[in-house]
Amino acid sequence: MNGTSTNNSVQSVERALNILLIIADETLPVSIARIVECSGLNRTTVWRLLVTLEDCWHGLFR
């Protein structure tokens, strides 16, 4: 993370958006290991955030 958090922010939202930015910056599919490396987050945290993002994405189109 880049350390720009404020007291009014939601950490999980910041982390999820950071993951999306990491994915958007790549031209090829991104591995979990690469996201962990770039984000500095724990592998389990990255996995849970990706699952949540996927569930939310699919929920938009149901």
C-alpha positions in Angstrom: 0.0 0.0 0.0 1.1 3.5 -0.6 0.4 4.8 2.9 -2.3 7.4 1.9 -4.9 6.1 4.2 -6.9 8.5 6.3 -8.9 7.9 9.4 -12.1 8.2 7.4 -11.2 5.4 4.9 -12.2 1.8 4.9 -9.1 -0.4 4.8 -10.7 -3.3 2.9 -12.0 -1.0 0.2 -8.5 0.6 -0.2 -6.9 -2.8 -0.4 -9.5 -4.1 -3.0 -9.0 -1.0 -5.1 -5.2 -1.4 -4.9 -5.6 -5.0 -6.2 -7.7 -3.8 -9.1 -5.0 -1.2 -10.0 -2.3 -3.9 -9.9 -4.4 -6.1 -12.2 -5.2 -3.1 -14.5 -1.5 -2.2 -14.8 -0.6 -5.7 -16.2 -1.0 -6.7 -19.8 -1.2 -10.4 -19.1 -3.2 -12.3 -16.4 -1.8 -11.7 -13.0 -0.9 -14.5 -10.5 -1.8 -14.4 -6.8 1.9 -14.4 -6.1 2.4 -11.2 -8.2 -0.5 -9.4 -6.5 0.9 -10.4 -3.1 4.3 -9.1 -4.1 3.0 -5.8 -5.5 0.5 -5.1 -2.7 2.5 -6.3 0.3 -0.6 -8.0 1.5 -0.9 -11.5 3.0 -1.7 -14.3 0.4 -4.9 -15.2 2.3 -6.0 -11.5 2.4 -5.5 -11.2 -1.3 -7.4 -14.4 -2.0 -10.4 -13.3 0.2 -10.5 -9.9 -1.5 -10.4 -11.4 -4.9 -13.2 -13.8 -4.1 -15.3 -10.9 -2.7 -14.6 -8.8 -5.8 -15.6 -11.7 -8.0 -18.8 -12.3 -6.0 -19.7 -8.6 -6.2 -19.0 -8.4 -10.0 -21.3 -11.4 -10.7 -23.9 -9.9 -8.4 -24.1 -6.8 -10.6 -25.3 -8.9 -13.5 -27.8 -11.2 -11.9 
